[in-house]
Each structure stands twice: as structure tokens, then as C-alpha cells.
């Protein structure tokens, strides 16, 4: 099934609306409460560029800080925007499977992500370059752009999505699972790290074990994929989702910097991200994450010191995802 062409195409003088969300199927969410997009349009005179409106909630299970919008929720509006554009404007079928190939983000204004006394109105502007098969079907979508929050430019970004028909996705997963032989099985119950160690408040949002020294400036932890979590597992999945791996990387990075520099993990926030998703992360394999802290540098744009951290997530000794994050107070 394909999605019909967009019925609502605001003109250059029409404001994007924030009074209702887009259909949840268009952003691959089961819960309406997890849909943040509200409207969209093509940028006037730029047919390959789209403006997508999103509302950032003041209260959300992941949004524990009253001071700033949560990193994972900011990434989520980017994910939803890419998926929505693919369905609404590129006619990618609703039942296609989506895979994040990569994502890079740079925070350009620390004040722009500060939470206010009302829900924030964001605009995600993406210039898209679809890659098509010979029959015209879109098989991937590269994008770059920026995010403005309440009228202030906050984030620059680029990335890419790949799309697979349901039959191709099932075949791809079957081959991957077959290659695992008899290595999968029930995992032990892991004890979560203390929330304060990883920059969290709610124990339910902790997705790694206690970080332990791994030599030099490195710390390691095991990723915990709790499938009862309403945001990280909004619907049933056959692998560990990318947003959970991102959160594991963020938590381990903050814990590592906090440990090595004797500062509080909850004072740290991600200011840049370079994510590389290489393989499916299986739910029934142990996922070990290792963070290596690098030397701090001065970020001229933000006017502050930032600390780079490389986090690799591996299963069976093979890296399934790699992240380079920079954190700052």
C-alpha cells in the first residue's frame, strides 16, 4: 500500500500548525502520545526541501530535566521527520521497514534547547536526496538540514535512511539470524546502574549496567534492553532499536566523563553526535559497550569546553554500532 500525495500543502504565507499530530502510522509509532510531528510543507521554491513542525512536550518519561529538552527526544523528532517525509512526499509504502544508516548532529545554540514554561514549537528543515531503483521505488533517503526551536536555530544535522519491503526485510533478518548458529538464548537479568551515575533520575530510564574501568581512559558496561519501556519499545521489535543504543551511548559517555573528571553526570549534555549503525543488534545476544574518553577541546560556536567520547557497542566481538559524542556542561 502506498500513501496518497499530501492533501495539505501550506503556502509560503501559511504558518505551520501545532494543534494536532500527524497520523501515528506515518512516523511508525503505536502510541499517539509518542507522536511529536504536527504539520509539514515543501519549502517555497525548493521542491527537495521540507519543513516539518513538531511540538516538544514539557512532560515525557524521557524528559527528566526541567531545564533542557532531552537529547533523545530531539533525536526522535529528527527520526520522525525523515520517516514522515518518506511516506508523505516520496510515496514509500507504509509497511516498508526503515533502518537508520547514520546520523550526525551539532548543537549550535545551548540556550535554544532550554525548556520554557510551555511546550516548545520546533521546525525541522530537511533537504532530501532520494535514491531510487530502476522502477522508481525509493530505496534510501539522504538528508541534511537544521532544527529551530521557538524560532531559534538550535541543531545542524545530516543522515540517511534505508527502506526495505516487508519481504526483503524478512529475508534479510532470516539470513542474519541463521548466521548466529546456536549463540543466542535467554539473557541473564542485569542490575541497572544507579541513575545518578549515568545522568538519569528515573531508574526505569537506565539502559546500562554500572560502568567499570576498561583500561586507560575507557569504561565499559552492558546494554539493557527492557522491552517494557513505553518509549524505547513503543511497539514490538525484532532487534534493539537505534534510539536505545543512542541512549546507552549517551549514558556511558556521561558516566565516563563524570568519573574521569570528578563531575556530576547529570550536569552533562550531548552537544554533537556522529552515529554509525553497522549491523542489527540482537535482543538475545549480550551487548557490550565501551567508551573511550578523549582530550577536551574548545567549541568556538558554543563558547565552552567539550569532551569527545567514542562509544562502540559490540555483540560476539563484532561492532554493531559506533558513536562519537561530545558532551559539555
C-alpha contacts under 8 A as a table, 3 or more apart, distances in Angstrom:
res1	aa1	res2	aa2	distance
1	X	93	X	5.48
1	X	94	X	6.46
1	X	95	X	7.34
2	X	87	X	7.84
2	X	91	X	5.83
2	X	92	X	6.36
2	X	93	X	4.32
2	X	94	X	6.26
3	X	87	X	6.17
3	X	88	X	6.35
3	X	91	X	5.62
3	X	92	X	7.20
3	X	93	X	6.33
3	X	94	X	6.81
4	X	88	X	7.25
4	X	91	X	7.13
5	X	88	X	6.31
5	X	89	X	6.41
5	X	91	X	7.36
6	X	9	X	6.77
6	X	88	X	5.84
6	X	89	X	6.67
8	X	41	X	7.73
9	X	40	X	7.52
9	X	41	X	5.42
9	X	42	X	7.24
10	X	13	X	7.77
10	X	14	X	5.41
10	X	15	X	7.43
10	X	16	X	7.39
10	X	40	X	7.70
10	X	41	X	5.71
10	X	42	X	7.93
11	X	14	X	5.13
11	X	41	X	7.76
11	X	44	X	7.29
12	X	15	X	7.96
12	X	43	X	7.48
12	X	44	X	5.72
16	X	39	X	6.00
16	X	40	X	6.73
16	X	41	X	7.84
16	X	53	X	6.32
17	X	20	X	7.76
17	X	38	X	6.45
17	X	39	X	5.70
17	X	53	X	7.12
18	X	21	X	7.45
18	X	38	X	5.26
18	X	39	X	6.85
18	X	53	X	7.02
18	X	54	X	7.14
18	X	55	X	6.79
18	X	121	X	7.48
19	X	38	X	7.01
20	X	38	X	5.56
21	X	24	X	7.90
21	X	35	X	6.50
21	X	36	X	6.58
21	X	37	X	5.57
21	X	38	X	4.13
21	X	39	X	7.28
22	X	26	X	7.24
22	X	35	X	7.39
22	X	37	X	5.92
22	X	38	X	5.23
22	X	39	X	6.67
23	X	26	X	5.70
23	X	27	X	7.55
24	X	27	X	5.55
24	X	28	X	6.23
24	X	29	X	5.28
24	X	30	X	6.56
24	X	31	X	7.28
24	X	32	X	6.05
24	X	35	X	6.12
25	X	28	X	4.97
25	X	29	X	6.09
25	X	30	X	7.41
25	X	94	X	7.34
26	X	29	X	7.87
26	X	83	X	6.97
26	X	84	X	5.31
26	X	87	X	6.40
26	X	88	X	7.49
26	X	94	X	7.14
27	X	35	X	7.22
27	X	80	X	5.06
27	X	81	X	7.56
27	X	83	X	5.65
27	X	84	X	5.41
28	X	80	X	7.79
28	X	83	X	7.69
29	X	32	X	7.22
29	X	34	X	6.57
29	X	35	X	6.71
29	X	234	X	6.52
29	X	235	X	7.08
30	X	34	X	7.68
30	X	234	X	6.07
30	X	235	X	5.92
31	X	34	X	5.37
31	X	35	X	7.18
31	X	234	X	6.80
32	X	35	X	5.38
33	X	36	X	7.78
34	X	231	X	7.15
34	X	234	X	7.88
36	X	54	X	5.24
36	X	55	X	5.44
36	X	56	X	6.65
36	X	77	X	6.53
36	X	80	X	7.85
37	X	52	X	7.09
37	X	53	X	5.73
37	X	54	X	4.14
37	X	55	X	6.48
37	X	77	X	7.14
37	X	80	X	7.24
37	X	81	X	7.36
38	X	52	X	7.67
38	X	53	X	5.48
38	X	54	X	5.46
38	X	55	X	7.11
39	X	52	X	5.91
39	X	53	X	5.04
39	X	54	X	7.31
40	X	50	X	7.07
40	X	51	X	5.50
40	X	52	X	4.28
40	X	53	X	5.88
41	X	50	X	5.77
41	X	51	X	5.43
41	X	52	X	6.68
42	X	46	X	6.99
42	X	47	X	6.15
42	X	48	X	7.52
42	X	49	X	5.93
42	X	50	X	4.40
42	X	51	X	6.14
43	X	46	X	5.31
43	X	47	X	6.74
43	X	49	X	5.52
43	X	50	X	5.31
43	X	51	X	6.19
44	X	47	X	7.45
46	X	49	X	5.45
47	X	50	X	7.72
48	X	127	X	5.64
48	X	128	X	5.63
48	X	129	X	7.26
49	X	125	X	6.98
49	X	126	X	5.51
49	X	127	X	4.10
49	X	128	X	6.18
50	X	85	X	7.75
50	X	124	X	7.97
50	X	125	X	5.62
50	X	126	X	5.37
50	X	127	X	6.44
50	X	128	X	7.96
51	X	123	X	6.31
51	X	124	X	5.64
51	X	125	X	4.48
51	X	126	X	6.61
52	X	81	X	6.48
52	X	123	X	5.48
52	X	124	X	5.01
52	X	125	X	6.36
53	X	121	X	7.25
53	X	122	X	5.80
53	X	123	X	4.62
53	X	124	X	6.40
54	X	77	X	6.87
54	X	121	X	6.08
54	X	122	X	5.05
54	X	123	X	6.18
54	X	124	X	7.57
55	X	119	X	6.46
55	X	120	X	5.67
55	X	121	X	4.85
55	X	122	X	5.95
56	X	69	X	7.62
56	X	73	X	7.65
56	X	119	X	5.71
56	X	120	X	5.07
56	X	121	X	6.48
56	X	122	X	7.09
57	X	60	X	6.48
57	X	119	X	5.14
57	X	120	X	6.90
58	X	63	X	7.43
58	X	66	X	7.79
58	X	115	X	7.42
58	X	117	X	7.96
58	X	118	X	6.75
58	X	119	X	5.39
58	X	120	X	7.79
59	X	63	X	6.26
59	X	64	X	7.88
60	X	63	X	4.91
60	X	64	X	7.34
61	X	64	X	6.81
61	X	205	X	7.90
61	X	231	X	7.65
62	X	70	X	6.87
62	X	72	X	7.48
62	X	73	X	7.35
62	X	205	X	6.92
62	X	231	X	7.80
63	X	66	X	7.67
63	X	69	X	6.63
63	X	70	X	5.24
63	X	73	X	7.50
64	X	70	X	7.50
64	X	200	X	7.45
64	X	201	X	6.69
64	X	202	X	7.64
65	X	68	X	6.02
65	X	69	X	7.29
65	X	70	X	7.22
66	X	69	X	7.87
66	X	115	X	6.46
67	X	114	X	5.69
67	X	115	X	5.27
67	X	116	X	7.87
68	X	113	X	5.54
68	X	114	X	4.16
68	X	115	X	4.65
69	X	73	X	7.18
69	X	74	X	7.13
69	X	113	X	5.61
69	X	114	X	6.29
69	X	115	X	5.80
70	X	73	X	5.34
70	X	74	X	6.41
71	X	74	X	5.17
71	X	75	X	6.34
71	X	269	X	7.53
71	X	270	X	6.75
72	X	75	X	5.06
72	X	76	X	6.09
72	X	243	X	7.14
72	X	246	X	7.67
72	X	247	X	6.80
73	X	76	X	4.80
73	X	77	X	6.46
74	X	77	X	5.49
74	X	78	X	6.74
75	X	78	X	5.11
75	X	79	X	6.32
76	X	79	X	4.99
76	X	80	X	6.07
76	X	243	X	7.78
77	X	80	X	5.05
77	X	81	X	5.98
77	X	124	X	7.96
78	X	81	X	5.09
78	X	82	X	6.37
78	X	124	X	7.18
79	X	82	X	5.35
79	X	83	X	6.31
80	X	83	X	5.19
80	X	84	X	5.89
81	X	84	X	5.10
81	X	85	X	6.11
81	X	124	X	7.17
82	X	85	X	5.34
82	X	86	X	6.30
82	X	161	X	7.57
83	X	86	X	5.21
83	X	87	X	6.44
83	X	98	X	7.77
84	X	87	X	5.28
84	X	88	X	5.84
85	X	88	X	5.20
85	X	89	X	5.34
85	X	90	X	6.70
86	X	89	X	5.83
86	X	90	X	4.84
86	X	91	X	6.43
86	X	92	X	5.57
86	X	141	X	7.62
87	X	90	X	5.78
87	X	91	X	5.06
87	X	92	X	4.78
87	X	93	X	6.50
87	X	94	X	6.64
88	X	91	X	6.11
88	X	92	X	7.81
90	X	138	X	7.24
92	X	96	X	7.12
92	X	137	X	7.55
92	X	138	X	6.55
93	X	96	X	5.54
95	X	165	X	7.16
95	X	166	X	6.49
96	X	163	X	6.18
96	X	164	X	5.44
96	X	165	X	4.68
96	X	166	X	5.59
97	X	163	X	5.61
97	X	164	X	5.10
97	X	165	X	6.28
97	X	166	X	6.32
97	X	169	X	6.66
98	X	161	X	6.63
98	X	162	X	5.77
98	X	163	X	4.78
98	X	164	X	6.60
99	X	161	X	5.67
99	X	162	X	5.20
99	X	163	X	6.50
100	X	103	X	7.51
100	X	160	X	6.25
100	X	161	X	4.70
100	X	162	X	6.47
100	X	242	X	7.49
100	X	277	X	6.87
101	X	159	X	7.27
101	X	160	X	5.38
101	X	161	X	5.44
101	X	162	X	6.54
101	X	276	X	6.66
101	X	277	X	5.70
101	X	278	X	7.54
102	X	159	X	5.21
102	X	160	X	5.62
102	X	161	X	7.45
102	X	274	X	7.60
102	X	275	X	5.39
102	X	276	X	4.83
102	X	277	X	5.97
103	X	157	X	7.33
103	X	158	X	5.96
103	X	159	X	4.19
103	X	160	X	6.70
103	X	273	X	7.49
103	X	274	X	5.95
103	X	275	X	5.15
103	X	276	X	7.00
104	X	157	X	5.42
104	X	158	X	5.38
104	X	159	X	6.07
104	X	272	X	7.43
104	X	273	X	5.29
104	X	274	X	4.38
104	X	275	X	6.20
105	X	155	X	6.58
105	X	156	X	5.62
105	X	157	X	4.31
105	X	158	X	6.74
105	X	271	X	8.00
105	X	272	X	5.37
105	X	273	X	5.11
105	X	274	X	6.71
106	X	155	X	5.52
106	X	156	X	5.16
106	X	157	X	6.35
106	X	271	X	6.07
106	X	272	X	4.39
106	X	273	X	6.64
107	X	110	X	6.96
107	X	154	X	5.91
107	X	155	X	4.54
107	X	156	X	6.55
107	X	271	X	5.00
107	X	272	X	5.98
107	X	302	X	7.98
108	X	153	X	7.17
108	X	154	X	5.27
108	X	155	X	5.49
108	X	156	X	7.04
108	X	301	X	6.43
108	X	302	X	6.39
109	X	112	X	5.38
109	X	113	X	7.41
109	X	153	X	7.03
109	X	154	X	5.12
109	X	155	X	7.43
109	X	301	X	7.83
109	X	302	X	6.32
110	X	113	X	5.93
110	X	114	X	7.21
110	X	154	X	7.45
110	X	302	X	6.81
111	X	114	X	5.33
112	X	148	X	7.99
112	X	149	X	6.25
112	X	150	X	7.81
112	X	152	X	5.90
112	X	153	X	7.08
112	X	154	X	5.42
113	X	149	X	7.11
113	X	154	X	6.80
115	X	118	X	7.98
115	X	120	X	7.44
116	X	119	X	7.25
116	X	120	X	7.26
120	X	149	X	6.59
120	X	150	X	6.11
121	X	149	X	5.81
121	X	150	X	5.22
122	X	147	X	6.81
122	X	148	X	5.51
122	X	149	X	4.30
122	X	150	X	6.04
122	X	151	X	7.66
123	X	147	X	5.70
123	X	148	X	5.25
123	X	149	X	6.56
124	X	145	X	7.53
124	X	146	X	6.05
124	X	147	X	4.54
124	X	148	X	6.60
125	X	145	X	5.43
125	X	146	X	5.48
125	X	147	X	6.27
126	X	143	X	6.02
126	X	144	X	5.49
126	X	145	X	4.53
126	X	146	X	6.80
127	X	143	X	5.44
127	X	144	X	5.49
127	X	145	X	6.02
128	X	141	X	6.57
128	X	142	X	5.71
128	X	143	X	4.39
128	X	144	X	6.84
129	X	141	X	5.75
129	X	142	X	5.13
129	X	143	X	6.19
130	X	138	X	6.23
130	X	139	X	7.60
130	X	140	X	5.86
130	X	141	X	4.38
130	X	142	X	6.28
131	X	138	X	5.69
131	X	139	X	5.83
131	X	140	X	5.09
131	X	141	X	6.02
131	X	142	X	7.86
132	X	135	X	7.64
132	X	136	X	5.30
132	X	137	X	5.30
132	X	138	X	4.33
132	X	139	X	5.56
132	X	140	X	7.15
133	X	136	X	5.25
133	X	137	X	5.36
133	X	138	X	6.42
133	X	139	X	6.57
134	X	137	X	7.39
138	X	141	X	7.48
138	X	163	X	7.48
139	X	162	X	5.94
139	X	163	X	5.11
139	X	164	X	6.88
140	X	160	X	7.17
140	X	161	X	5.53
140	X	162	X	4.21
140	X	163	X	5.73
141	X	160	X	5.55
141	X	161	X	5.21
141	X	162	X	6.46
142	X	158	X	7.66
142	X	159	X	5.90
142	X	160	X	4.24
142	X	161	X	6.50
143	X	158	X	5.49
143	X	159	X	5.55
143	X	160	X	6.06
144	X	156	X	7.84
144	X	157	X	5.55
144	X	158	X	3.92
144	X	159	X	6.46
145	X	156	X	5.95
145	X	157	X	5.48
145	X	158	X	6.35
146	X	153	X	7.27
146	X	154	X	7.44
146	X	155	X	5.38
146	X	156	X	4.29
146	X	157	X	5.74
147	X	153	X	6.09
147	X	154	X	5.68
147	X	155	X	5.01
147	X	156	X	6.51
148	X	151	X	5.63
148	X	152	X	5.06
148	X	153	X	4.18
148	X	154	X	5.24
148	X	155	X	7.00
149	X	152	X	5.24
149	X	153	X	6.50
149	X	154	X	6.35
164	X	167	X	7.97
164	X	168	X	5.93
164	X	169	X	5.57
165	X	168	X	5.26
165	X	169	X	6.06
166	X	169	X	5.11
166	X	170	X	6.16
167	X	170	X	5.20
167	X	171	X	6.29
168	X	171	X	5.15
168	X	172	X	6.08
169	X	172	X	4.99
169	X	173	X	6.12
170	X	173	X	5.17
170	X	174	X	6.03
171	X	174	X	5.03
171	X	175	X	6.25
172	X	175	X	5.36
172	X	176	X	6.33
173	X	176	X	5.05
173	X	177	X	6.05
174	X	177	X	5.15
174	X	178	X	6.05
175	X	178	X	5.13
175	X	179	X	6.36
176	X	179	X	5.33
176	X	180	X	6.92
177	X	180	X	5.38
177	X	181	X	7.52
178	X	181	X	5.81
180	X	183	X	5.78
180	X	184	X	7.02
181	X	184	X	7.69
182	X	185	X	7.91
183	X	285	X	7.59
184	X	284	X	5.45
184	X	285	X	5.63
185	X	284	X	5.54
185	X	285	X	7.10
186	X	284	X	6.08
187	X	284	X	6.27
187	X	285	X	7.14
187	X	286	X	7.14
190	X	209	X	6.82
190	X	224	X	7.10
191	X	209	X	5.96
191	X	210	X	7.82
192	X	203	X	7.64
192	X	206	X	6.37
192	X	207	X	6.91
192	X	208	X	5.86
192	X	209	X	4.53
192	X	210	X	6.45
192	X	224	X	7.62
193	X	197	X	6.69
193	X	198	X	7.24
193	X	206	X	6.78
193	X	208	X	6.22
193	X	209	X	4.63
193	X	210	X	4.13
193	X	211	X	7.37
194	X	197	X	5.43
194	X	198	X	7.15
194	X	203	X	7.09
194	X	206	X	7.79
194	X	210	X	7.12
195	X	198	X	5.60
195	X	199	X	6.25
195	X	200	X	4.56
195	X	201	X	5.27
195	X	202	X	6.43
195	X	203	X	5.52
195	X	206	X	6.22
196	X	199	X	5.21
196	X	200	X	5.55
196	X	201	X	6.37
196	X	264	X	7.99
196	X	265	X	6.78
196	X	266	X	6.78
197	X	200	X	7.51
197	X	210	X	7.78
197	X	255	X	5.76
197	X	264	X	7.99
197	X	265	X	6.22
198	X	206	X	7.51
198	X	251	X	4.83
198	X	252	X	6.49
198	X	254	X	6.06
198	X	255	X	4.79
198	X	265	X	5.82
198	X	266	X	7.21
199	X	251	X	6.53
199	X	254	X	6.63
199	X	255	X	7.07
199	X	264	X	7.67
199	X	265	X	4.51
199	X	266	X	3.86
199	X	267	X	7.37
199	X	268	X	7.40
200	X	203	X	7.35
200	X	205	X	7.02
200	X	206	X	6.79
200	X	266	X	6.51
201	X	205	X	7.85
202	X	205	X	5.57
202	X	206	X	7.23
203	X	206	X	5.33
204	X	229	X	7.60
206	X	251	X	7.88
207	X	223	X	5.88
207	X	224	X	4.82
207	X	225	X	6.61
207	X	226	X	7.67
207	X	244	X	7.53
207	X	247	X	7.25
207	X	248	X	5.73
207	X	251	X	7.81
208	X	211	X	7.75
208	X	221	X	6.04
208	X	222	X	5.45
208	X	223	X	4.53
208	X	224	X	5.26
208	X	248	X	6.10
208	X	251	X	7.49
208	X	252	X	7.50
209	X	221	X	5.35
209	X	222	X	5.37
209	X	223	X	6.72
209	X	224	X	7.17
210	X	221	X	6.18
211	X	219	X	5.86
211	X	220	X	5.27
211	X	221	X	4.79
211	X	252	X	6.88
211	X	255	X	7.16
211	X	256	X	7.56
212	X	219	X	5.26
212	X	220	X	5.37
212	X	221	X	6.51
213	X	216	X	7.94
213	X	218	X	6.21
213	X	219	X	4.47
213	X	220	X	6.44
214	X	217	X	7.71
214	X	218	X	5.09
214	X	219	X	4.76
214	X	220	X	5.86
214	X	290	X	7.62
215	X	218	X	5.59
215	X	219	X	7.30
217	X	260	X	7.42
217	X	292	X	5.76
217	X	293	X	5.58
217	X	294	X	7.69
218	X	256	X	7.32
218	X	290	X	6.71
218	X	291	X	5.31
218	X	292	X	4.29
218	X	293	X	6.25
219	X	252	X	7.72
219	X	256	X	6.13
219	X	290	X	5.78
219	X	291	X	5.35
219	X	292	X	6.77
220	X	252	X	7.55
220	X	288	X	7.11
220	X	289	X	5.51
220	X	290	X	4.26
220	X	291	X	6.15
221	X	252	X	7.33
221	X	288	X	5.97
221	X	289	X	5.39
221	X	290	X	6.64
222	X	286	X	7.28
222	X	287	X	5.76
222	X	288	X	4.63
222	X	289	X	5.96
223	X	245	X	7.84
223	X	248	X	6.43
223	X	286	X	7.63
223	X	287	X	5.42
223	X	288	X	6.22
223	X	289	X	6.75
225	X	240	X	6.80
225	X	244	X	7.45
225	X	283	X	7.08
226	X	229	X	5.96
226	X	233	X	7.98
227	X	232	X	7.63
227	X	233	X	5.58
228	X	233	X	6.66
229	X	232	X	5.62
229	X	233	X	5.50
229	X	234	X	7.27
230	X	233	X	5.55
230	X	234	X	4.97
231	X	234	X	4.98
232	X	241	X	7.34
232	X	243	X	6.74
232	X	244	X	5.96
233	X	236	X	6.50
233	X	237	X	7.25
233	X	241	X	7.80
237	X	240	X	7.36
237	X	241	X	7.57
238	X	282	X	7.51
238	X	283	X	7.19
239	X	280	X	6.47
239	X	281	X	5.70
239	X	282	X	4.85
239	X	283	X	5.30
240	X	244	X	6.87
240	X	245	X	7.33
240	X	280	X	7.47
240	X	281	X	5.31
240	X	282	X	5.94
240	X	283	X	5.64
241	X	244	X	5.53
241	X	245	X	6.69
241	X	281	X	7.76
242	X	245	X	5.09
242	X	246	X	6.15
242	X	277	X	7.67
243	X	246	X	4.92
243	X	247	X	6.17
244	X	247	X	5.02
244	X	248	X	6.14
245	X	248	X	4.98
245	X	249	X	6.15
245	X	313	X	7.92
245	X	321	X	7.82
246	X	249	X	5.07
246	X	250	X	6.15
246	X	275	X	8.00
246	X	323	X	7.84
247	X	250	X	4.97
247	X	251	X	6.07
248	X	251	X	5.18
248	X	252	X	6.12
248	X	289	X	7.94
249	X	252	X	5.26
249	X	253	X	5.92
249	X	289	X	7.52
249	X	291	X	7.81
249	X	311	X	5.90
249	X	323	X	6.97
250	X	253	X	5.13
250	X	254	X	6.10
250	X	270	X	7.25
250	X	325	X	7.58
251	X	254	X	5.28
251	X	255	X	6.06
252	X	255	X	5.03
252	X	256	X	5.96
252	X	289	X	7.86
252	X	290	X	7.92
252	X	291	X	6.50
252	X	311	X	7.79
253	X	256	X	5.16
253	X	257	X	6.23
253	X	291	X	6.12
253	X	293	X	7.69
253	X	309	X	6.01
253	X	310	X	7.78
253	X	311	X	7.11
253	X	325	X	7.50
253	X	327	X	7.85
254	X	257	X	5.29
254	X	258	X	5.98
254	X	265	X	5.39
254	X	266	X	7.87
254	X	268	X	6.32
254	X	269	X	7.71
254	X	327	X	7.20
255	X	258	X	5.08
255	X	259	X	6.04
255	X	265	X	5.68
256	X	259	X	5.14
256	X	260	X	6.14
256	X	291	X	7.00
256	X	292	X	7.96
256	X	293	X	7.02
257	X	260	X	5.26
257	X	261	X	5.87
257	X	262	X	7.89
257	X	263	X	7.71
257	X	265	X	7.57
257	X	293	X	6.75
257	X	307	X	7.56
258	X	261	X	5.40
258	X	262	X	5.35
258	X	263	X	4.70
258	X	264	X	5.60
258	X	265	X	5.11
259	X	262	X	5.32
259	X	263	X	7.00
263	X	267	X	7.85
264	X	267	X	5.66
264	X	268	X	7.48
265	X	268	X	5.62
266	X	269	X	7.88
267	X	329	X	5.49
268	X	327	X	6.03
268	X	328	X	5.35
268	X	329	X	4.61
269	X	327	X	5.28
269	X	328	X	5.61
269	X	329	X	6.32
270	X	273	X	7.33
270	X	325	X	6.63
270	X	326	X	5.76
270	X	327	X	4.42
270	X	328	X	6.61
271	X	306	X	7.96
271	X	325	X	7.52
271	X	326	X	5.64
271	X	327	X	5.57
271	X	328	X	6.68
272	X	325	X	5.57
272	X	326	X	5.15
272	X	327	X	7.30
273	X	323	X	7.01
273	X	324	X	5.80
273	X	325	X	4.58
273	X	326	X	6.67
274	X	323	X	5.62
274	X	324	X	5.08
274	X	325	X	6.45
275	X	321	X	7.49
275	X	322	X	6.08
275	X	323	X	4.57
275	X	324	X	6.60
276	X	321	X	5.67
276	X	322	X	5.21
276	X	323	X	6.23
277	X	320	X	6.46
277	X	321	X	4.52
277	X	322	X	6.61
278	X	319	X	7.38
278	X	320	X	5.07
278	X	321	X	5.37
278	X	322	X	7.80
279	X	319	X	7.81
279	X	320	X	4.69
279	X	321	X	6.91
280	X	320	X	6.53
281	X	285	X	7.89
281	X	287	X	7.71
281	X	315	X	7.32
281	X	320	X	6.11
282	X	285	X	5.57
283	X	286	X	7.97
285	X	315	X	6.47
285	X	316	X	7.67
286	X	315	X	5.99
286	X	316	X	7.57
287	X	313	X	6.40
287	X	314	X	5.63
287	X	315	X	5.03
288	X	313	X	5.59
288	X	314	X	5.33
288	X	315	X	6.55
289	X	311	X	6.55
289	X	312	X	5.56
289	X	313	X	4.30
289	X	314	X	6.38
290	X	311	X	5.48
290	X	312	X	5.44
290	X	313	X	6.61
291	X	309	X	6.40
291	X	310	X	5.53
291	X	311	X	4.28
291	X	312	X	6.65
292	X	309	X	5.57
292	X	310	X	5.22
292	X	311	X	6.46
293	X	307	X	7.37
293	X	308	X	6.27
293	X	309	X	4.51
293	X	310	X	6.61
294	X	307	X	6.63
294	X	308	X	5.37
294	X	309	X	5.84
294	X	310	X	7.84
295	X	307	X	6.39
295	X	308	X	6.88
296	X	305	X	6.51
296	X	306	X	5.53
296	X	307	X	4.30
296	X	308	X	6.49
297	X	305	X	5.63
297	X	306	X	5.55
297	X	307	X	6.47
298	X	303	X	7.09
298	X	304	X	5.82
298	X	305	X	4.53
298	X	306	X	6.16
299	X	302	X	5.56
299	X	303	X	5.63
299	X	304	X	5.57
299	X	305	X	5.99
299	X	306	X	6.42
300	X	303	X	4.94
300	X	304	X	7.13
304	X	328	X	7.41
305	X	328	X	6.39
306	X	326	X	5.94
306	X	327	X	5.48
306	X	328	X	4.73
306	X	329	X	7.92
307	X	326	X	5.26
307	X	327	X	5.35
307	X	328	X	6.47
308	X	324	X	6.93
308	X	325	X	5.69
308	X	326	X	4.24
308	X	327	X	6.60
309	X	324	X	5.73
309	X	325	X	5.28
309	X	326	X	6.05
309	X	327	X	7.82
310	X	322	X	7.42
310	X	323	X	5.73
310	X	324	X	4.43
310	X	325	X	6.37
311	X	322	X	5.86
311	X	323	X	5.09
311	X	324	X	6.27
311	X	325	X	7.84
312	X	319	X	6.47
312	X	320	X	7.85
312	X	321	X	6.09
312	X	322	X	4.49
312	X	323	X	6.32
313	X	319	X	5.63
313	X	320	X	5.87
313	X	321	X	5.32
313	X	322	X	6.24
314	X	317	X	5.63
314	X	318	X	5.08
314	X	319	X	4.11
314	X	320	X	5.40
314	X	321	X	7.15
315	X	318	X	5.38
315	X	319	X	6.51
315	X	320	X	6.74
319	X	322	X	7.10
